[in-house]
């Protein structure tokens, strides 16, 4: 039996996990179309038994996360730069301190705009496993 399961059964929360983004950084094409290049920080990937995704992505000049359907609510939060987010054909400009809350079932994407890279946080819940499956 795993330590996390034992803690859960005892009513205790697992210990926190601290992640230094420098340990999870990767240069890669953005998802959903490989439009340009990006720097991905897969922060939550190293967290055991997590229930949500939490990532930072820097879209380099000209890069985009292509339009794709989402099966969960999702948030894009802009740290720096500017971009254009799209949800079911509706477009909006985003800048630092702005967030787009995107809903389950929408076709969404975001593209970098301007001379500076677009740095954003992307967060969403993970799909739940069916009952009786890990």
Secondary structure, 3 states (H helix, E strand, C coil): CCHHHHHHHCCCCCCCCCCCHHHCEEEECCCCCCECCEEEECHHHHCCCCCEEEEEEEECCCCEEEEEECCCCEEEEEEECEEEEEECCEEEEECCCCEEEECCCCEEEEEEECCCCEEEEEEEECCCCCCCCC
